[in-house]
Amino acid sequence: MNLLRRLADARLPCVEADPAMIDRLRVLEAAGQIEVMIPSARPGAGAGPPQGAATVTGITPRGWRTLAADAPPGEAPCFIGTRRRSGG
C-alpha cells in the first residue's frame, strides 16, 4: 500500500532499478493496481545487473479505488482514474 501511495504522488512515468522494488511492482501489477513495463531478467549477465529497470506508466482505476478505500475519511485521492504521463 505504501508503494502504491508513493506512486500516486510521483511524476509518471517513473523508473525503478532496485530488484527488490521491481518485485514489489510485479505484485502491484499482478493485482491490477498499476501499469508497468518490466524487462525480462538477463540470466548470467556478467558485470551488469541481472534485471533491467522497470518503468511505471500509470495507476489503474482499480489502483485508485484501492487508494480511495484505504484513505482516512475526507482524504481520498481527488483524482480517480488512470493517470499516465505527466504533462500530457
C-alpha positions, 0 to 999 in steps of 0.5 A, spaced: 500 500 500 505 504 501 508 503 494 502 504 491 501 511 495 508 513 493 506 512 486 500 516 486 504 522 488 510 521 483 511 524 476 509 518 471 512 515 468 517 513 473 523 508 473 525 503 478 532 499 478 532 496 485 530 488 484 527 488 490 522 494 488 521 491 481 518 485 485 514 489 489 511 492 482 510 485 479 505 484 485 502 491 484 501 489 477 499 482 478 493 485 482 491 490 477 493 496 481 498 499 476 501 499 469 508 497 468 513 495 463 518 490 466 524 487 462 525 480 462 531 478 467 538 477 463 540 470 466 548 470 467 549 477 465 556 478 467 558 485 470 551 488 469 545 487 473 541 481 472 534 485 471 533 491 467 529 497 470 522 497 470 518 503 468 511 505 471 506 508 466 500 509 470 495 507 476 489 503 474 482 505 476 482 499 480 489 502 483 485 508 485 479 505 488 484 501 492 487 508 494 480 511 495 478 505 500 484 505 504 484 513 505 482 516 512 475 519 511 475 526 507 482 524 504 481 520 498 485 521 492 481 527 488 483 524 482 480 517 480 482 514 474 488 512 470 493 517 470 499 516 465 504 521 463 505 527 466 504 533 462 500 530 457 
